Amino acid sequence: MEDEYDFSNGKRGAIFSSKGKTRITIYLDDTVLEEFRSRAEVAGTGYQTLINEAFREYLNQNSEKPVTESVLRRILQEEFSQMGR
């Protein structure tokens, strides 16, 4: 280990950039998040990736309709009810 390090050319921020993605804060029901985490573990992927895919799939199916809170809740409820079958 060196006694002193030169950080004069260092940059602040994330170590890697996610081009084409934006970090947001979102509140989801605990049951929704638990289900996505469970599915992600089975699929061997990240739960955020699965949530992103669910949004993409919905947007591709319903490109004319805006995604509102009530629409999103309905979609998630439909998905969970299908899982119970």
Sequence and secondary structure as in RCSB ss.txt:
>XXXX:A:sequence
MEDEYDFSNGKRGAIFSSKGKTRITIYLDDTVLEEFRSRAEVAGTGYQTLINEAFREYLNQNSEKPVTESVLRRI
LQEEFSQMGR
>XXXX:A:secstr
  S    TT   S SS  TT         HHHHHHHHHHHHHHTS HHHHHHHHHHHHHHH TTS   HHHHHHH
HHHHHHHHT 
